Amino acid sequence: MVINKQLKKILCVIGVGALISLSSVFVLQLFHFQYDWEKAFTFFDLHTRLSLLQASIVFLIFLWLYLITTSLSVTSLLFLVAVSFLGVATQQKMFFRGEPVYPSDVYFLKDFQFLLEMVGLPIMIAFFVIVALVIIGIYLAIKNKSKIERSKAIRIGRLVGVFLTTFALFYVYQFNQPGNKVRAVFNRYTSWIAYSQEKNYNENGVVSGLMYNFKSPAVDKPENYSKEKITALYEKYREQADVLNKERLNELSDYNLIYIMNETFSDPTRIEGMSISKDPIPIYRTIEAQHRSGMVLSQGYGGGTANIEFEALTGISLEPLSANITTPFIQLNDKMQDFPSIVDLMGRNGHTLTAIHPYNSSMYKRLENYQALGFDSFLFEDDLTYSERIDGNNFISDASAYQEVLDKISQTETLDFVHLVTMHNHQPHVNKYNEVEFNVEGAPYNKEVAHYAKGLQYSDRELDEFLQEVNHLEEKTIVVFWGDHLPGFYGEELYELNGHVRMHQTPLLFYTNFTQENLDIQTISPIYFMNHILDIANAPVTPFIALLEGLEVVLPAFEKGIYLEENSEEKYLRANLKKITQDALAEYDLIMYDITTGKNYSKELGFY
């Protein structure tokens, strides 16, 4: 009788778990497709076996949780909360940024203020109400749970089950490690798309996509990787650097350098299919016409600020990194001190190194990363002398951030490298300003674009005032100013009309207080900023910079799935690039693997 009762209970757990697991896979896909039921059902119809595979992974989690709680109702309630939260996070991130949720995004859970600003108060309230109800439900379930005396065999069986499911889940977590059997099974039914995680989740499912983004080596090992090969590359580019440096008569130690990555600074007048009543950045256009300027091919759209910052500081592109390295500042934090960087370069030239970010220090582990990169000091929101906001904007103004930069430069006896990441134009964009005179037509959210344009207008004026102050500095100063990404409110229709490249291009300016240079450098990747700084300064290059300069000649701009060769149309696959470009990328890959995953022979050799 007892055996029959236990058997019925086991069958009940399996049945309920299977139903919840399948439902969870479907619901997650529905959220990912922005509540498009037809797409969700079509996915299940076309990928039935893959859907069952995903459900089996979810069921394993369900079983592990049940073995710990020993309560079917508690486990089911916890699953309800988890799937609801993950689904909403997926929907919101896809809606605003056009990219799915990654495992590394769990890091942002600890920043409540950031989550509140991203998803809004109503959604956060709804979530906490659900959590409260679940806690009450769990309490009642435990309170009313019948106290059945379990046999020793059942207790041992439960402990064995917890151990086995824990081991199985840990093995699943090793999904991207060589020889993983779970990955091998999924490979039969998936078509992984490394260059676009949105398409990857579309084609292979949310659960598959999440596993695809589990931890893995930062860069796939090139077949010809060896110490001898890295040494040969070092010798090749050391010689090229020596040739370049014969004409480089100045020193980087003669110049201040200011990096300004301006939050969501872009040009809305470039968006086809949408009209705006007047230009929000007319002063910037005048300035860029007198200096070296162009566009940045941004890795992000609607977000991903730290990835553009990472590329600009290190010269390391996300393109050769494994597809699951979606946020290097978080996932490669432990390796940051070994990377080449503009911080290290300026430090070796005697500069005082300062990072300023008028927001909290926890976002993207900036404090830890700035420490690892070697900044002498770092100022965050609570450390600032100037913290003015404009009207109802919750974020510190560009003018206040610029004043911090000027004060820092005036306080040091040495020359300075100051890296500033602003926040003034961070979303949300509506209801920030008392008066908005912009009229917009053709956008999904005309009011949001209009308020965003007002923020740009302030940024335009405040940049001009800042550069006027830079002109009065006695020290020669180079300012690199760029926008990190476009806002994510243009919608799918405008995105498709304008194309991937235009929706990832932001303004770029190299400004100096000692010369004017009317040079259009077209579109480049952030990894090449160091090339242009050393060219403007007429200062010596390292072998690593010589490699980047050679790469920029053939491939001025590239990210995963998009390549802009010199004097050529955009291409989407490496295989379609010219041989000379592929060869240059292969050399870059070797150094990237050596730096991030290999033995870092290049650092020992003095490559960078």
Buried (B, 14 or more C-beta within 10 A) or exposed (E): EEEEEBEEEEEEBEEBBBEBBBBBBBBBBBBBBEEEEEBBBEBBEEBEEBBBBBBBBBBBBBBBBBBBBEBBBBBBBBBBBBBBBBBBBBBBBBBBBBBBBBBBBEBBEEBEEBBEBBBEEEBBEBBEEBEEEBEEBBEEBEEEEEEEEEEEEBEEBBEEBBEEBEEBBEEBBBBBEEEBEBBEEBEEBBEBBBBBBBBBBBBBBBBBBBBBBBBBBBBBEBEEBBBEBBBEBBEBBBEBBEEBBEEBEBEBBBBBBBBBBBBBBBBBBBBEBBBBEEBBBEBBBEBBEEBBBBBBBBBBBBBBBBBBBBBBBBBBBBBBBBBBBBBBBBBBBEBBEEBBBBBBBBBEBEBBBBBBBBBBBBBBBBBBBBBBBBBBBBBBBEBBEBBEEBEEBEBBBBBBBBBBBBEBBEEBEBBBBBBBBBBBBBBBBBEBBEEBEBEBEBBEBBBBBBBBBBBBBBBBBBBBEBBEBBEEBEBBBBBBBBBBBBBBBBBEEBBEBBEBBBBBBBBBBBBBBBEEEEEEBEBBBBBBBBBBBBBBBEBBBBBBBBBBBBBBEBBBBBBBBBBBBBEBEBBEEBEEBBEBBBEBBEBBBBBBBBBBBBBBBBBEBEBB
